Amino acid sequence: MKRYFVILSVLTVLALGACRQHSADVSQQASGITAEMAYEGVSNYCHSQYDWSVAEDNPSMMSVAMGEETPTEYEVIFRSYTGALVHFYVDKATGKTRLVESVPALGIDSVAGTIDVHDYLDKKQ
């Protein structure tokens, strides 16, 4: 009988630990995306998708910068050496991100797709 009590106690402790970990995961998801996470994810995406070699001698030719913030979204802007801009609108709650390409000199804006910023967090540039 004592053996069953010990086994039951161990299983209870393990179950409580699993619940505590699940609660921490849910809390982190509920807190959503921070401005730093939005910037990091978009920067990592841009470094993986665009050719930065043209800016090796002059890094200011291409950049990633924070834009406007609304109650629901962060805007992160990628500027290409061509002068084109890509606006990334990162949903604060989910990390879903809309891409809008813009050519200011020609007055052209076009929807370019979506990404999930979570897919590009913690990746090296």
N, C-alpha and C positions, 0 to 999 in steps of 0.2 A: 504494500500500500504506500509505503514511504517513497518507493521508487516512482510510482505513478504521480505522486505529488511533485516530486522534483522535475519530472518530465513536463508536467502541466505548467509548472512555474517557468521553466525555460521557454516553452512555447509561447506563453503569455508575454514574456519580456521581448521575445523576437517579434511577435505580432505588434506590440506597442511601438517598437522601434521602427517597423515598417510603416505604421500609421503616421508616426512623427515625420519620417522622410517624405511621405506622400504629401503631408500638410505643407512642408517646406517647398516642395515642387509647385504645388498649387499656389502658394503665396507668391512665389517668384513669377509665375505666369500671370497672376492677377495684377502684379505691379506693372506689367507691360514693358515697353521699350523706353529706355532713357535717351536723352539727346546724345550722350556719348556712344551708346550702342548703335543708334541710327547712323552716326558719323562713321564709326568703325566698320559697320556692315557695308555701307555704301562705298567707302574707300576701298575696302577689300574687293568688292565686286568690280569697281572701276579698274583697279590694278590687275584683276584677272581677265577682264574683257577687252580692255583698250590697250593699244600699243603705246607705251610710255617712252620707247627708245628715242623718239624724236625730241623729247624734252630732257635727255640726259645732260646735254651741255647747258641748258637753260631751263631749270625745273619750274620757273614761274610761267612757262608756256602752257602748262596743264595744271589743273588744281581741283581739289574737292573742298567745298566750304559749306558751312551751315547757312541756311536761308531763313525764311520766316517760320514762325511756330504758331500753330492754332491750338485750340483746346484738344483737338483730336489727332493732329498730324505734325510731324517735323518735316521741313523741306531741307534737302541736302542737294547742293548744286555741283555738278561736274562740268568743268570748262575745258574744252579740247583746244589744242593748238590751232585748229581751224577757225575758232571763234564760236563754234556751235556749243550749245549748252544742253545738258540733260538734267531735268529737274526730277528728283526722287522724292515722292510724297510718302513718308513712312507713317503708317497707322500706329499710334502710340499703344493701343491695346493689343494688337495682333502681330505687328511686324510686317504685315502685307504692304507691299510698296508698289505704287504706280510710277511708271517712267513716262515723262513727257519730254520729247526732243524739241529744241527750239533753235531757230536760226534768226537771231535778232536783226541782222542786216537785211534779211529778206522778209521779215515779219511772218515767218512760218513756225507753227507749233503743230506737233503731231504726237498722238499717243503711241508709245513705243513698246508697251507690254507691262508685265508685272514680275516681281520677284518676291521672295520671302527673305527679309533681312536676316532672319535667324540662320539661314543657310550660309551666310558669309561672316558670321561672328567667329572670333578666335582663329581666324585663318591668317597665315603670314602673307605679307604683300610680296 
